[in-house]
Amino acid sequence: MLYALNHEGPFYRLEVRPDGFEIVSQFRLLKKGRGPYISHPVICGGRLYVRYDAYLYCYDIRATKGD
């Protein structure tokens, strides 16, 4: 899986294949700051961290039952 952040705010989880990719899931970051989303996301300890302007977002991306 690959996590990709668009500069306008959509965040994608992609399944990458030799012939391309498929969007598995997506969500939009909250727009609290100014300007484009240009930070590099970080995954650590089952959490996805994304900085935007003066804000730091943290998402729990650990697998749950049923995944």
PDB file of N, CA, C and O in Angstrom:
ATOM      1  N   MET A   1       0.832  -1.176   0.000  1.00  0.00           N
ATOM      2  CA  MET A   1       0.000   0.000   0.000  1.00  0.00           C
ATOM      3  C   MET A   1       0.883   1.248   0.000  1.00  0.00           C
ATOM      4  O   MET A   1       1.985   1.253   0.549  1.00  0.00           O
ATOM      5  N   LEU A   2       0.379   2.281  -0.618  1.00  0.00           N
ATOM      6  CA  LEU A   2       1.074   3.552  -0.709  1.00  0.00           C
ATOM      7  C   LEU A   2       0.109   4.643  -0.259  1.00  0.00           C
ATOM      8  O   LEU A   2      -1.048   4.663  -0.680  1.00  0.00           O
ATOM      9  N   TYR A   3       0.577   5.544   0.587  1.00  0.00           N
ATOM     10  CA  TYR A   3      -0.214   6.682   1.020  1.00  0.00           C
ATOM     11  C   TYR A   3       0.244   7.892   0.217  1.00  0.00           C
ATOM     12  O   TYR A   3       1.440   8.172   0.139  1.00  0.00           O
ATOM     13  N   ALA A   4      -0.706   8.609  -0.380  1.00  0.00           N
ATOM     14  CA  ALA A   4      -0.375   9.749  -1.232  1.00  0.00           C
ATOM     15  C   ALA A   4      -1.227  10.949  -0.849  1.00  0.00           C
ATOM     16  O   ALA A   4      -2.445  10.838  -0.707  1.00  0.00           O
ATOM     17  N   LEU A   5      -0.578  12.099  -0.684  1.00  0.00           N
ATOM     18  CA  LEU A   5      -1.269  13.339  -0.331  1.00  0.00           C
ATOM     19  C   LEU A   5      -1.244  14.288  -1.518  1.00  0.00           C
ATOM     20  O   LEU A   5      -0.175  14.622  -2.029  1.00  0.00           O
ATOM     21  N   ASN A   6      -2.416  14.722  -1.956  1.00  0.00           N
ATOM     22  CA  ASN A   6      -2.538  15.698  -3.021  1.00  0.00           C
ATOM     23  C   ASN A   6      -2.326  17.091  -2.433  1.00  0.00           C
ATOM     24  O   ASN A   6      -2.704  17.323  -1.285  1.00  0.00           O
ATOM     25  N   HIS A   7      -1.746  18.007  -3.167  1.00  0.00           N
ATOM     26  CA  HIS A   7      -1.458  19.354  -2.651  1.00  0.00           C
ATOM     27  C   HIS A   7      -2.721  20.150  -2.293  1.00  0.00           C
ATOM     28  O   HIS A   7      -2.621  21.185  -1.634  1.00  0.00           O
ATOM     29  N   GLU A   8      -3.912  19.687  -2.716  1.00  0.00           N
ATOM     30  CA  GLU A   8      -5.162  20.371  -2.392  1.00  0.00           C
ATOM     31  C   GLU A   8      -5.899  19.740  -1.207  1.00  0.00           C
ATOM     32  O   GLU A   8      -6.961  20.225  -0.817  1.00  0.00           O
ATOM     33  N   GLY A   9      -5.346  18.658  -0.625  1.00  0.00           N
ATOM     34  CA  GLY A   9      -5.938  18.104   0.586  1.00  0.00           C
ATOM     35  C   GLY A   9      -6.423  16.672   0.546  1.00  0.00           C
ATOM     36  O   GLY A   9      -6.464  16.040   1.602  1.00  0.00           O
ATOM     37  N   PRO A  10      -6.800  16.107  -0.611  1.00  0.00           N
ATOM     38  CA  PRO A  10      -7.207  14.704  -0.593  1.00  0.00           C
ATOM     39  C   PRO A  10      -6.023  13.791  -0.263  1.00  0.00           C
ATOM     40  O   PRO A  10      -4.907  14.000  -0.737  1.00  0.00           O
ATOM     41  N   PHE A  11      -6.291  12.787   0.550  1.00  0.00           N
ATOM     42  CA  PHE A  11      -5.285  11.809   0.940  1.00  0.00           C
ATOM     43  C   PHE A  11      -5.754  10.457   0.427  1.00  0.00           C
ATOM     44  O   PHE A  11      -6.910  10.088   0.637  1.00  0.00           O
ATOM     45  N   TYR A  12      -4.889   9.717  -0.237  1.00  0.00           N
ATOM     46  CA  TYR A  12      -5.270   8.449  -0.854  1.00  0.00           C
ATOM     47  C   TYR A  12      -4.457   7.293  -0.297  1.00  0.00           C
ATOM     48  O   TYR A  12      -3.277   7.441   0.019  1.00  0.00           O
ATOM     49  N   ARG A  13      -5.100   6.149  -0.181  1.00  0.00           N
ATOM     50  CA  ARG A  13      -4.409   4.888   0.105  1.00  0.00           C
ATOM     51  C   ARG A  13      -4.520   4.084  -1.179  1.00  0.00           C
ATOM     52  O   ARG A  13      -5.619   3.763  -1.632  1.00  0.00           O
ATOM     53  N   LEU A  14      -3.370   3.761  -1.760  1.00  0.00           N
ATOM     54  CA  LEU A  14      -3.327   3.136  -3.076  1.00  0.00           C
ATOM     55  C   LEU A  14      -2.758   1.725  -3.004  1.00  0.00           C
ATOM     56  O   LEU A  14      -1.833   1.453  -2.239  1.00  0.00           O
ATOM     57  N   GLU A  15      -3.315   0.848  -3.798  1.00  0.00           N
ATOM     58  CA  GLU A  15      -2.712  -0.470  -4.005  1.00  0.00           C
ATOM     59  C   GLU A  15      -1.948  -0.378  -5.321  1.00  0.00           C
ATOM     60  O   GLU A  15      -2.532  -0.116  -6.372  1.00  0.00           O
ATOM     61  N   VAL A  16      -0.652  -0.595  -5.254  1.00  0.00           N
ATOM     62  CA  VAL A  16       0.204  -0.442  -6.426  1.00  0.00           C
ATOM     63  C   VAL A  16       0.409  -1.802  -7.077  1.00  0.00           C
ATOM     64  O   VAL A  16       0.699  -2.791  -6.403  1.00  0.00           O
ATOM     65  N   ARG A  17       0.255  -1.837  -8.391  1.00  0.00           N
ATOM     66  CA  ARG A  17       0.411  -3.067  -9.186  1.00  0.00           C
ATOM     67  C   ARG A  17       1.354  -2.783 -10.351  1.00  0.00           C
ATOM     68  O   ARG A  17       1.598  -1.621 -10.676  1.00  0.00           O
ATOM     69  N   PRO A  18       1.881  -3.815 -10.978  1.00  0.00           N
ATOM     70  CA  PRO A  18       2.774  -3.592 -12.124  1.00  0.00           C
ATOM     71  C   PRO A  18       2.113  -2.803 -13.256  1.00  0.00           C
ATOM     72  O   PRO A  18       2.796  -2.095 -13.995  1.00  0.00           O
ATOM     73  N   ASP A  19       0.783  -2.919 -13.398  1.00  0.00           N
ATOM     74  CA  ASP A  19       0.097  -2.237 -14.492  1.00  0.00           C
ATOM     75  C   ASP A  19      -0.554  -0.913 -14.075  1.00  0.00           C
ATOM     76  O   ASP A  19      -1.285  -0.311 -14.862  1.00  0.00           O
ATOM     77  N   GLY A  20      -0.297  -0.460 -12.850  1.00  0.00           N
ATOM     78  CA  GLY A  20      -0.873   0.807 -12.399  1.00  0.00           C
ATOM     79  C   GLY A  20      -1.212   0.771 -10.922  1.00  0.00           C
ATOM     80  O   GLY A  20      -0.510   0.129 -10.141  1.00  0.00           O
ATOM     81  N   PHE A  21      -2.274   1.449 -10.531  1.00  0.00           N
ATOM     82  CA  PHE A  21      -2.671   1.474  -9.130  1.00  0.00           C
ATOM     83  C   PHE A  21      -4.193   1.575  -9.031  1.00  0.00           C
ATOM     84  O   PHE A  21      -4.875   1.924  -9.994  1.00  0.00           O
ATOM     85  N   GLU A  22      -4.702   1.261  -7.843  1.00  0.00           N
ATOM     86  CA  GLU A  22      -6.132   1.375  -7.559  1.00  0.00           C
ATOM     87  C   GLU A  22      -6.289   2.132  -6.247  1.00  0.00           C
ATOM     88  O   GLU A  22      -5.570   1.866  -5.284  1.00  0.00           O
ATOM     89  N   ILE A  23      -7.230   3.075  -6.207  1.00  0.00           N
ATOM     90  CA  ILE A  23      -7.523   3.788  -4.967  1.00  0.00           C
ATOM     91  C   ILE A  23      -8.335   2.863  -4.073  1.00  0.00           C
ATOM     92  O   ILE A  23      -9.445   2.466  -4.426  1.00  0.00           O
ATOM     93  N   VAL A  24      -7.777   2.518  -2.909  1.00  0.00           N
ATOM     94  CA  VAL A  24      -8.436   1.634  -1.957  1.00  0.00           C
ATOM     95  C   VAL A  24      -9.337   2.446  -1.037  1.00  0.00           C
ATOM     96  O   VAL A  24     -10.460   2.037  -0.742  1.00  0.00           O
ATOM     97  N   SER A  25      -8.849   3.590  -0.587  1.00  0.00           N
ATOM     98  CA  SER A  25      -9.646   4.480   0.263  1.00  0.00           C
ATOM     99  C   SER A  25      -9.105   5.893   0.135  1.00  0.00           C
ATOM    100  O   SER A  25      -8.005   6.114  -0.372  1.00  0.00           O
ATOM    101  N   GLN A  26      -9.906   6.850   0.607  1.00  0.00           N
ATOM    102  CA  GLN A  26      -9.471   8.244   0.567  1.00  0.00           C
ATOM    103  C   GLN A  26     -10.220   9.052   1.615  1.00  0.00           C
ATOM    104  O   GLN A  26     -11.313   8.685   2.048  1.00  0.00           O
ATOM    105  N   PHE A  27      -9.607  10.159   2.011  1.00  0.00           N
ATOM    106  CA  PHE A  27     -10.242  11.100   2.910  1.00  0.00           C
ATOM    107  C   PHE A  27      -9.640  12.473   2.664  1.00  0.00           C
ATOM    108  O   PHE A  27      -8.615  12.594   1.993  1.00  0.00           O
ATOM    109  N   ARG A  28     -10.266  13.498   3.198  1.00  0.00           N
ATOM    110  CA  ARG A  28      -9.791  14.864   3.002  1.00  0.00           C
ATOM    111  C   ARG A  28      -9.328  15.423   4.342  1.00  0.00           C
ATOM    112  O   ARG A  28     -10.027  15.304   5.348  1.00  0.00           O
ATOM    113  N   LEU A  29      -8.152  16.028   4.349  1.00  0.00           N
ATOM    114  CA  LEU A  29      -7.658  16.697   5.550  1.00  0.00           C
ATOM    115  C   LEU A  29      -8.468  17.957   5.812  1.00  0.00           C
ATOM    116  O   LEU A  29      -8.939  18.605   4.878  1.00  0.00           O
ATOM    117  N   LEU A  30      -8.624  18.298   7.069  1.00  0.00           N
ATOM    118  CA  LEU A  30      -9.328  19.527   7.421  1.00  0.00           C
ATOM    119  C   LEU A  30      -8.528  20.730   6.937  1.00  0.00           C
ATOM    120  O   LEU A  30      -7.298  20.724   6.999  1.00  0.00           O
ATOM    121  N   LYS A  31      -9.200  21.736   6.466  1.00  0.00           N
ATOM    122  CA  LYS A  31      -8.543  22.947   5.952  1.00  0.00           C
ATOM    123  C   LYS A  31      -8.598  24.019   7.028  1.00  0.00           C
ATOM    124  O   LYS A  31      -9.538  24.813   7.067  1.00  0.00           O
ATOM    125  N   LYS A  32      -7.592  24.047   7.906  1.00  0.00           N
ATOM    126  CA  LYS A  32      -7.536  25.053   8.955  1.00  0.00           C
ATOM    127  C   LYS A  32      -6.464  26.103   8.682  1.00  0.00           C
ATOM    128  O   LYS A  32      -6.583  27.243   9.130  1.00  0.00           O
ATOM    129  N   GLY A  33      -5.437  25.731   7.961  1.00  0.00           N
ATOM    130  CA  GLY A  33      -4.335  26.651   7.707  1.00  0.00           C
ATOM    131  C   GLY A  33      -4.482  27.342   6.363  1.00  0.00           C
ATOM    132  O   GLY A  33      -5.578  27.438   5.811  1.00  0.00           O
ATOM    133  N   ARG A  34      -3.351  27.825   5.845  1.00  0.00           N
ATOM    134  CA  ARG A  34      -3.335  28.531   4.568  1.00  0.00           C
ATOM    135  C   ARG A  34      -2.384  27.844   3.604  1.00  0.00           C
ATOM    136  O   ARG A  34      -1.422  27.199   4.022  1.00  0.00           O
ATOM    137  N   GLY A  35      -2.654  27.983   2.324  1.00  0.00           N
ATOM    138  CA  GLY A  35      -1.756  27.483   1.297  1.00  0.00           C
ATOM    139  C   GLY A  35      -1.949  26.015   0.985  1.00  0.00           C
ATOM    140  O   GLY A  35      -2.849  25.369   1.521  1.00  0.00           O
ATOM    141  N   PRO A  36      -1.084  25.482   0.100  1.00  0.00           N
ATOM    142  CA  PRO A  36      -1.199  24.077  -0.298  1.00  0.00           C
ATOM    143  C   PRO A  36      -0.641  23.134   0.766  1.00  0.00           C
ATOM    144  O   PRO A  36       0.112  23.540   1.651  1.00  0.00           O
ATOM    145  N   TYR A  37      -1.027  21.885   0.656  1.00  0.00           N
ATOM    146  CA  TYR A  37      -0.497  20.824   1.521  1.00  0.00           C
ATOM    147  C   TYR A  37       0.817  20.361   0.895  1.00  0.00           C
ATOM    148  O   TYR A  37       0.810  19.747  -0.172  1.00  0.00           O
ATOM    149  N   ILE A  38       1.940  20.648   1.546  1.00  0.00           N
ATOM    150  CA  ILE A  38       3.222  20.302   0.935  1.00  0.00           C
ATOM    151  C   ILE A  38       4.144  19.512   1.865  1.00  0.00           C
ATOM    152  O   ILE A  38       5.309  19.302   1.529  1.00  0.00           O
ATOM    153  N   SER A  39       3.662  19.077   3.007  1.00  0.00           N
ATOM    154  CA  SER A  39       4.523  18.331   3.931  1.00  0.00           C
ATOM    155  C   SER A  39       4.612  16.861   3.511  1.00  0.00           C
ATOM    156  O   SER A  39       3.807  16.375   2.716  1.00  0.00           O
ATOM    157  N   HIS A  40       5.598  16.176   4.058  1.00  0.00           N
ATOM    158  CA  HIS A  40       5.761  14.748   3.812  1.00  0.00           C
ATOM    159  C   HIS A  40       5.096  13.979   4.944  1.00  0.00           C
ATOM    160  O   HIS A  40       5.455  14.168   6.106  1.00  0.00           O
ATOM    161  N   PRO A  41       4.135  13.115   4.632  1.00  0.00           N
ATOM    162  CA  PRO A  41       3.491  12.321   5.675  1.00  0.00           C
ATOM    163  C   PRO A  41       4.484  11.340   6.291  1.00  0.00           C
ATOM    164  O   PRO A  41       5.429  10.903   5.634  1.00  0.00           O
ATOM    165  N   VAL A  42       4.260  11.000   7.559  1.00  0.00           N
ATOM    166  CA  VAL A  42       5.116  10.060   8.274  1.00  0.00           C
ATOM    167  C   VAL A  42       4.232   8.999   8.923  1.00  0.00           C
ATOM    168  O   VAL A  42       3.190   9.318   9.495  1.00  0.00           O
ATOM    169  N   ILE A  43       4.653   7.737   8.833  1.00  0.00           N
ATOM    170  CA  ILE A  43       3.965   6.647   9.516  1.00  0.00           C
ATOM    171  C   ILE A  43       4.902   6.122  10.584  1.00  0.00           C
ATOM    172  O   ILE A  43       6.050   5.777  10.302  1.00  0.00           O
ATOM    173  N   CYS A  44       4.405   6.063  11.824  1.00  0.00           N
ATOM    174  CA  CYS A  44       5.198   5.577  12.948  1.00  0.00           C
ATOM    175  C   CYS A  44       4.253   4.957  13.979  1.00  0.00           C
ATOM    176  O   CYS A  44       3.277   5.591  14.382  1.00  0.00           O
ATOM    177  N   GLY A  45       4.529   3.744  14.399  1.00  0.00           N
ATOM    178  CA  GLY A  45       3.743   3.100  15.435  1.00  0.00           C
ATOM    179  C   GLY A  45       2.280   2.917  15.075  1.00  0.00           C
ATOM    180  O   GLY A  45       1.418   2.990  15.950  1.00  0.00           O
ATOM    181  N   GLY A  46       1.984   2.681  13.803  1.00  0.00           N
ATOM    182  CA  GLY A  46       0.610   2.484  13.383  1.00  0.00           C
ATOM    183  C   GLY A  46      -0.191   3.769  13.248  1.00  0.00           C
ATOM    184  O   GLY A  46      -1.418   3.736  13.146  1.00  0.00           O
ATOM    185  N   ARG A  47       0.498   4.892  13.248  1.00  0.00           N
ATOM    186  CA  ARG A  47      -0.180   6.179  13.118  1.00  0.00           C
ATOM    187  C   ARG A  47       0.400   6.961  11.939  1.00  0.00           C
ATOM    188  O   ARG A  47       1.599   6.917  11.664  1.00  0.00           O
ATOM    189  N   LEU A  48      -0.484   7.668  11.263  1.00  0.00           N
ATOM    190  CA  LEU A  48      -0.111   8.507  10.139  1.00  0.00           C
ATOM    191  C   LEU A  48      -0.102   9.958  10.619  1.00  0.00           C
ATOM    192  O   LEU A  48      -1.110  10.459  11.117  1.00  0.00           O
ATOM    193  N   TYR A  49       1.039  10.627  10.468  1.00  0.00           N
ATOM    194  CA  TYR A  49       1.186  12.019  10.894  1.00  0.00           C
ATOM    195  C   TYR A  49       1.326  12.902   9.649  1.00  0.00           C
ATOM    196  O   TYR A  49       2.095  12.606   8.734  1.00  0.00           O
ATOM    197  N   VAL A  50       0.561  13.991   9.646  1.00  0.00           N
ATOM    198  CA  VAL A  50       0.621  14.941   8.537  1.00  0.00           C
ATOM    199  C   VAL A  50       0.615  16.351   9.113  1.00  0.00           C
ATOM    200  O   VAL A  50      -0.258  16.694   9.910  1.00  0.00           O
ATOM    201  N   ARG A  51       1.580  17.165   8.714  1.00  0.00           N
ATOM    202  CA  ARG A  51       1.623  18.554   9.156  1.00  0.00           C
ATOM    203  C   ARG A  51       1.056  19.431   8.056  1.00  0.00           C
ATOM    204  O   ARG A  51       1.331  19.232   6.873  1.00  0.00           O
ATOM    205  N   TYR A  52       0.256  20.410   8.469  1.00  0.00           N
ATOM    206  CA  TYR A  52      -0.275  21.380   7.529  1.00  0.00           C
ATOM    207  C   TYR A  52      -0.296  22.736   8.218  1.00  0.00           C
ATOM    208  O   TYR A  52      -1.000  22.916   9.212  1.00  0.00           O
ATOM    209  N   ASP A  53       0.468  23.689   7.701  1.00  0.00           N
ATOM    210  CA  ASP A  53       0.605  25.016   8.287  1.00  0.00           C
ATOM    211  C   ASP A  53       1.058  24.845   9.745  1.00  0.00           C
ATOM    212  O   ASP A  53       2.102  24.235   9.972  1.00  0.00           O
ATOM    213  N   ALA A  54       0.342  25.339  10.710  1.00  0.00           N
ATOM    214  CA  ALA A  54       0.735  25.219  12.125  1.00  0.00           C
ATOM    215  C   ALA A  54       0.048  24.033  12.811  1.00  0.00           C
ATOM    216  O   ALA A  54       0.086  23.935  14.037  1.00  0.00           O
ATOM    217  N   TYR A  55      -0.574  23.141  12.053  1.00  0.00           N
ATOM    218  CA  TYR A  55      -1.348  22.031  12.610  1.00  0.00           C
ATOM    219  C   TYR A  55      -0.667  20.697  12.327  1.00  0.00           C
ATOM    220  O   TYR A  55      -0.038  20.517  11.284  1.00  0.00           O
ATOM    221  N   LEU A  56      -0.802  19.764  13.269  1.00  0.00           N
ATOM    222  CA  LEU A  56      -0.312  18.404  13.090  1.00  0.00           C
ATOM    223  C   LEU A  56      -1.494  17.466  13.262  1.00  0.00           C
ATOM    224  O   LEU A  56      -2.146  17.457  14.306  1.00  0.00           O
ATOM    225  N   TYR A  57      -1.765  16.678  12.233  1.00  0.00           N
ATOM    226  CA  TYR A  57      -2.867  15.717  12.263  1.00  0.00           C
ATOM    227  C   TYR A  57      -2.292  14.330  12.511  1.00  0.00           C
ATOM    228  O   TYR A  57      -1.215  14.000  12.014  1.00  0.00           O
ATOM    229  N   CYS A  58      -3.012  13.522  13.278  1.00  0.00           N
ATOM    230  CA  CYS A  58      -2.585  12.154  13.567  1.00  0.00           C
ATOM    231  C   CYS A  58      -3.775  11.231  13.350  1.00  0.00           C
ATOM    232  O   CYS A  58      -4.854  11.456  13.897  1.00  0.00           O
ATOM    233  N   TYR A  59      -3.568  10.180  12.540  1.00  0.00           N
ATOM    234  CA  TYR A  59      -4.605   9.217  12.226  1.00  0.00           C
ATOM    235  C   TYR A  59      -4.124   7.827  12.600  1.00  0.00           C
ATOM    236  O   TYR A  59      -3.002   7.447  12.266  1.00  0.00           O
ATOM    237  N   ASP A  60      -4.959   7.070  13.288  1.00  0.00           N
ATOM    238  CA  ASP A  60      -4.656   5.685  13.627  1.00  0.00           C
ATOM    239  C   ASP A  60      -4.941   4.831  12.405  1.00  0.00           C
ATOM    240  O   ASP A  60      -6.096   4.720  11.992  1.00  0.00           O
ATOM    241  N   ILE A  61      -3.918   4.225  11.814  1.00  0.00           N
ATOM    242  CA  ILE A  61      -4.099   3.442  10.592  1.00  0.00           C
ATOM    243  C   ILE A  61      -3.848   1.957  10.819  1.00  0.00           C
ATOM    244  O   ILE A  61      -3.710   1.185   9.869  1.00  0.00           O
ATOM    245  N   ARG A  62      -3.789   1.563  12.104  1.00  0.00           N
ATOM    246  CA  ARG A  62      -3.614   0.136  12.389  1.00  0.00           C
ATOM    247  C   ARG A  62      -4.839  -0.626  11.912  1.00  0.00           C
ATOM    248  O   ARG A  62      -5.962  -0.121  11.954  1.00  0.00           O
ATOM    249  N   ALA A  63      -4.602  -1.846  11.458  1.00  0.00           N
ATOM    250  CA  ALA A  63      -5.703  -2.695  10.993  1.00  0.00           C
ATOM    251  C   ALA A  63      -6.633  -3.011  12.151  1.00  0.00           C
ATOM    252  O   ALA A  63      -6.183  -3.234  13.275  1.00  0.00           O
ATOM    253  N   THR A  64      -7.920  -3.029  11.879  1.00  0.00           N
ATOM    254  CA  THR A  64      -8.917  -3.406  12.860  1.00  0.00           C
ATOM    255  C   THR A  64      -9.563  -4.714  12.443  1.00  0.00           C
ATOM    256  O   THR A  64      -9.367  -5.160  11.313  1.00  0.00           O
ATOM    257  N   LYS A  65     -10.315  -5.327  13.309  1.00  0.00           N
ATOM    258  CA  LYS A  65     -11.008  -6.562  12.970  1.00  0.00           C
ATOM    259  C   LYS A  65     -11.903  -6.298  11.773  1.00  0.00           C
ATOM    260  O   LYS A  65     -12.634  -5.309  11.724  1.00  0.00           O
ATOM    261  N   GLY A  66     -11.828  -7.204  10.814  1.00  0.00           N
ATOM    262  CA  GLY A  66     -12.632  -7.040   9.610  1.00  0.00           C
ATOM    263  C   GLY A  66     -11.841  -6.477   8.436  1.00  0.00           C
ATOM    264  O   GLY A  66     -12.307  -6.537   7.298  1.00  0.00           O
ATOM    265  N   ASP A  67     -10.639  -5.923   8.693  1.00  0.00           N
ATOM    266  CA  ASP A  67      -9.786  -5.409   7.591  1.00  0.00           C
ATOM    267  C   ASP A  67      -9.026  -6.535   6.948  1.00  0.00           C
ATOM    268  O   ASP A  67      -8.262  -6.308   6.010  1.00  0.00           O
TER     269      ASP A  67
END
